Amino acid sequence: MEAEQFHRITKALADPTRMEILERIPGGKEVGCSALACECTVSQLTISHHLKELSAAGLIQSRREAKFFFYRLDRALWAEYLKEMRRRVPARR
């Protein structure tokens, strides 16, 4: 993973609202923006903003169906990020 992408993902994950959103997107399954807005503690407009940031970082992928958007976690990128995190921040013993 390139350093720029690693830092972009890390920055996206630093926001508590984005972490809350990611926790509500089950691995491999899609969830709609309106469903996320119902489950999260912020407005749908705020959810949309954070979804764009997560998408720009590459963490989620979106699919449009009519006027609705559905999002899912990019599991391959997530696994790559975790591997890179382990490499960069070794566990202390």
ABEGO torsion letter per residue (X at the ends): XBAAAAAAAAAAAABAAAAAAAAABBBGBBBBAAAAAAABABBAAAAAAAAAAAAAAGABBBBBBEABBBBBBBAAAAAAAAAAAAAABBBBX
